[in-house]
Amino acid sequence: MTKLSVNINKFATLRNSRGGKRPDVVKAAVDAQLFGADGITVHPRPDERHITYQDVFDIKEIITTEFNIEGNPTEQKFIDLVLATKPHQVTLVPDTLGQLTSDHGWDTITNKAYLIDTIARFKSAGIRVSIFVDPIIEMIEGAAATGTDRIELYTESFSIGYNLDKNKAIEPFVEAAYKAKEFGLGVNAGHDLNLDNLSFFAQKIPILNEVSIGHALISDALYYGLENTVRMYKHALAATT
């Protein structure tokens, strides 16, 4: 079954808005794991406006499930953090400084040489690498040439198109996923997947290894509670098998 990695950035956003330690970000990671999450995702940014670099070290020390760190490797501080903590997976995202949220994948052709060098550095440390890409065949082919282990499909366009024509919205993602499989790449996905569209997405792409979900899941947890919400998302994925 497709694994669920819970992105806990929003817990840190809430904590930082007031200062102090409420909510406790490390406890949120431990609890998500306890409630059935297959992994924990964090995305520290240079300004540390939500997850801080210290959070990453603290979480790594205590969780036992899979740990995924997202971020832009153009920042040496990020590279040093990943190499120091050695998560199970690092997901490389081409965010610009101060960007509100991730909104595009890598141009794997233009950035080929850079990605090859960066990916090799992480893989030599025993860290699985995934790179954030749009569902464009040329970008998938470019990704395959970088040495990455996986791609993460940027799913915002699917989420937007789902309520208009879900079958049309999923088409480029199915094509991209199976092209990735042809090259021996694993397939992850994330961004704006939610309880409304997750089952359909995973059903149409049964080769999906992992989804990383944060904003929608934490928003749902405000109403349903974190334990119930993690289980609801797991159930949505289970419903595809």
C-alpha positions in Angstrom: 0.0 0.0 0.0 1.1 3.6 -0.6 2.8 5.0 2.5 1.6 8.1 4.2 4.2 10.6 5.3 2.8 13.4 7.5 4.3 16.8 7.0 4.3 18.5 10.4 5.4 22.0 9.3 2.1 23.5 10.3 2.5 22.6 13.9 5.7 24.6 13.9 3.9 27.5 12.1 1.4 27.7 14.9 4.0 27.4 17.6 6.2 30.1 16.1 3.2 32.5 15.8 3.1 32.8 19.6 6.5 31.7 20.7 7.1 29.1 23.3 6.6 25.4 22.9 2.9 25.0 22.1 2.2 23.0 20.2 5.1 20.7 20.8 6.4 19.8 17.4 8.4 16.8 18.5 5.4 15.4 20.3 3.4 16.0 17.1 5.9 13.8 15.2 5.8 11.1 17.8 2.0 11.1 18.0 1.6 11.0 14.2 3.9 8.0 14.2 1.9 6.4 17.0 -1.4 7.0 15.2 -0.2 5.1 12.1 1.8 7.5 9.9 4.4 5.6 7.9 6.8 8.6 7.9 7.3 12.1 9.1 8.2 14.9 6.7 9.7 18.3 7.6 10.6 21.2 5.3 13.0 23.6 7.0 13.5 26.9 5.2 16.4 29.2 5.6 14.4 31.7 7.6 13.1 28.9 9.9 9.7 30.4 9.8 8.1 27.1 10.7 10.3 24.0 11.2 13.6 25.1 12.7 16.9 23.3 12.2 17.0 22.4 15.8 13.5 20.8 15.4 15.0 18.5 12.7 17.7 17.3 15.1 15.2 16.8 17.9 12.8 14.9 15.8 15.5 12.6 14.3 16.6 11.7 17.8 13.2 10.3 18.9 11.1 9.0 16.0 11.5 5.4 14.7 9.4 5.7 11.5 10.8 6.9 8.2 12.1 10.5 8.2 12.0 12.7 5.1 13.6 16.1 4.9 12.5 18.5 2.1 14.4 21.6 1.0 16.5 23.5 -1.5 20.0 22.2 -1.6 21.4 25.5 -2.9 21.7 26.5 0.7 24.8 25.0 2.2 23.1 25.1 5.6 20.5 22.7 4.3 23.1 20.3 2.9 25.0 20.3 6.2 21.7 19.6 8.1 20.8 16.6 5.9 24.3 15.1 6.1 24.4 15.6 9.9 21.0 14.0 10.6 21.1 11.4 7.8 17.3 11.0 7.2 16.0 8.0 5.3 15.1 10.3 2.5 15.9 13.8 1.3 13.5 15.4 -1.1 15.1 18.2 -3.2 12.7 21.1 -3.9 13.6 24.2 -6.0 12.2 26.8 -3.7 13.4 30.4 -3.9 14.3 32.3 -0.8 11.2 33.5 1.1 8.8 31.5 -1.1 5.5 30.9 0.6 5.1 27.3 -0.5 6.5 25.0 -3.1 4.9 25.8 -6.5 7.0 24.1 -9.2 9.3 21.2 -9.9 12.9 21.1 -11.0 13.9 21.8 -14.6 15.8 18.6 -14.7 17.4 19.4 -18.0 18.8 22.9 -17.3 19.9 21.8 -13.8 21.2 18.3 -14.8 24.8 18.8 -13.8 24.0 20.4 -10.5 21.5 17.7 -9.6 23.9 14.9 -10.5 26.5 16.3 -8.2 24.1 17.1 -5.3 22.3 13.8 -5.5 25.6 11.8 -5.6 26.7 13.6 -2.5 23.6 12.6 -0.5 23.5 9.0 -1.9 27.2 8.5 -0.9 26.0 9.2 2.6 23.4 6.4 2.4 20.4 8.7 2.0 17.7 8.0 -0.5 17.0 10.9 -2.8 13.8 12.1 -4.3 13.4 15.2 -6.5 10.3 17.4 -6.9 9.1 17.4 -10.5 6.1 18.5 -12.6 4.2 15.8 -14.5 6.0 16.5 -17.8 7.6 13.6 -19.6 10.8 15.6 -20.5 11.3 16.4 -16.9 10.9 12.7 -15.9 13.4 11.7 -18.5 15.7 14.4 -17.2 15.3 13.2 -13.7 16.3 9.7 -14.7 19.6 11.1 -15.9 20.4 12.7 -12.6 20.9 9.5 -10.5 17.9 10.2 -8.2 16.2 7.2 -6.6 12.7 8.7 -6.8 10.7 11.6 -8.1 7.9 13.4 -6.2 5.1 14.5 -8.5 3.9 18.0 -7.7 0.2 17.5 -7.5 -1.3 21.0 -7.3 -2.6 21.0 -10.9 -4.4 17.6 -10.2 -6.0 19.1 -7.1 -7.2 22.1 -9.0 -8.5 20.0 -11.9 -10.1 17.3 -9.8 -13.4 19.0 -9.3 -13.6 20.0 -13.0 -12.7 16.7 -14.7 -10.8 14.3 -12.5 -10.1 11.9 -15.3 -8.5 14.6 -17.4 -6.6 16.0 -14.3 -5.0 12.6 -13.5 -3.8 11.8 -17.1 -0.4 13.6 -17.0 0.3 12.1 -13.6 -0.4 8.5 -14.7 1.8 9.0 -17.8 4.6 10.6 -15.8 4.5 7.9 -13.1 4.7 5.1 -15.5 7.5 6.8 -17.4 9.4 7.1 -14.2 8.8 3.4 -13.5 10.3 2.6 -17.0 13.5 4.2 -15.8 13.5 2.3 -12.5 12.5 5.3 -10.4 10.3 5.2 -7.4 7.3 7.6 -7.4 6.2 9.8 -4.6 3.6 12.6 -4.7 2.5 15.6 -2.7 0.9 19.1 -2.6 -2.8 19.7 -2.1 -3.7 16.0 -1.9 -6.6 15.7 0.6 -9.4 13.4 1.8 -11.5 14.3 -1.3 -9.0 13.4 -4.0 -6.5 11.1 -2.4 -8.2 7.7 -3.0 -8.8 8.5 -6.7 -5.2 9.6 -7.2 -3.7 6.5 -5.5 -6.2 4.2 -7.3 -5.1 5.5 -10.7 -1.4 5.2 -9.8 -1.1 1.9 -8.0 2.7 2.1 -8.3 2.8 5.1 -6.0 5.3 4.6 -3.2 4.5 7.5 -0.9 2.4 10.6 -0.5 3.5 13.5 1.7 0.6 15.5 3.1 0.7 18.4 5.5 -1.5 21.4 5.1 -4.8 19.5 4.3 -4.1 16.8 6.9 -3.3 19.3 9.7 -6.3 21.4 8.7 -8.6 18.3 9.0 -7.0 17.5 12.4 -8.5 20.8 13.8 -11.9 19.2 13.3 -11.3 15.5 13.6 -8.3 15.3 15.9 -4.9 14.2 14.8 -5.4 10.5 15.6 -8.7 10.2 13.7 -7.3 12.3 10.8 -4.2 10.1 10.3 -6.3 7.1 10.3 -8.8 8.6 7.8 -5.9 9.4 5.4 -4.6 5.8 5.9 -8.0 4.5 5.2 -8.3 6.6 2.0 -5.1 5.0 0.8 -6.2 1.5 1.9 -9.4 1.9 -0.1 -7.4 1.8 -3.3 -6.1 -1.7 -2.8 
